[in-house]
Amino acid sequence: MKIGIDKIGFYAPHLYVDMNKLAVARNVEPEKFTIGIGQEKMAIAPITQDPVTLAANAALNILNDEDRAKIDFVIFGTESGIDNSKSGAVYVHHLLDLNPNARSIEVKQACYGATAGIQMAKGHIALNPESRVLVLGSDIARYGLNTSGESTQGAGAVAMVISANPKILALEDKSAYLTVDIMDFWRPVYSDKAFVDGKFSNEQYIHFFNTVWEQYKAKSDLALNDFEAICFHLPYTKMGLKALRTVLEEANEVDQERLLANYKSSTLYNRNVGNIYTGSLYLSLVSLLEQGDQLKDGSRIGLYSYGSGAVGEFFTGILQPNYREYLQVEKHANLFAARTEISIEEYEAVFQETVPVDGSTAEFDATKDTAAIYLAGIKDNMRQYVTKKN
Ligand code: CAA
């Protein structure tokens, strides 16, 4: 039985900052951010969007009534969750009015959470072929104003329906994974900003990729030329390119060109959103599928997932017949076109506006937020979520 991605969509908040302008404000050459890091625009979450609303908005765009009835497992991958006890999945389950006979959980291992969710979903569908699983990867990446990580922030979510006989990507069974206890990036429970050893994290990302890639080749008997494209977890778009370049010479010139062209297509959305942690690899997949016009049905796509701390995995999928018909190209184009640029001063003000943590009541002004689902405030330590009526 084939199991894999039946539907996939993403959501990013309606505000963004131009990286050229951020560079000027931070006194660095714009090319450092646009070429050295490889980012054009950075999505900014207003106070009315948190990882729960971002995930719910992403899923809202792809689900129909049949999905609502058949989904019996919601897996929410996040590393910027809003509660240390209750899962974001339970909120999303309610906001989307899903079948009550469902399991709902949150998964955490830095940016690897949604990949763990997909692998778990695969097992669930193997045992329950009629079911569908909603896998979410949703985060707001915060390093702080004027920090070296600032240019690699972002906000957004990806939602996927995993099912039997998927319409988009059938996942293959061979997979290679690795866990090593390292401190390259982490966020203690008392901090709303990440701590990072930037250079070390870059090195480890590549080291993990090389390790799982070698392991994968040994397990599968496949080589680089068996891949139409490889999608990477993208903390920033230059990162995946650095990893890809370490193995590129294993392919002939024609294959190298194809892999590089497809890599470019797989970075277009991320370049304009920024790092969305758990969703980044899957945003890259959406970008490849929707913008890679040379892709053919039946092609093999490689996926490299990396979650600092660290866990890495390399796995693969096969594009299904007529997969293009099931993508959300127009919705995503509209989402990008409807965004509003904010100045660096406005971004700094938005960054500093946070949800109260002292038990006080707050109401947020959502009149400018274009999202269907938003955070209206907090009362008695409970976040108040609202769905706009059409
Ligand atoms: N024109 C073109 N390129 C320029 C330039 C210019 N004028 N000025 C600088 N550059 C280039 C540099 O040469 C460098 O390129 P290479 O890495 O290819 O040599 C690039 O711009 C970045 O410059 P620096 O290395 O000097 O940048 P930095 O030290 O200020 O910060 C960073 C870079 C370490 C990635 C930092 O942004 C950071 O810590 N980010 C967060 C951590 C992160 O994203 N790590 C990635 C792996 S971990 C992971 O994947 C998990 C996750 O999601 C966090």
Residues whose N, C-alpha, C, O or C-beta is under 5 A from the ligand:
A	BS01	CAA	E29 E31 K32 I35 G36 I37 C111 S148 G149 T152 F185 V196 G198 K199 S201 N202 Y205 P235 Y277 Y306 S308
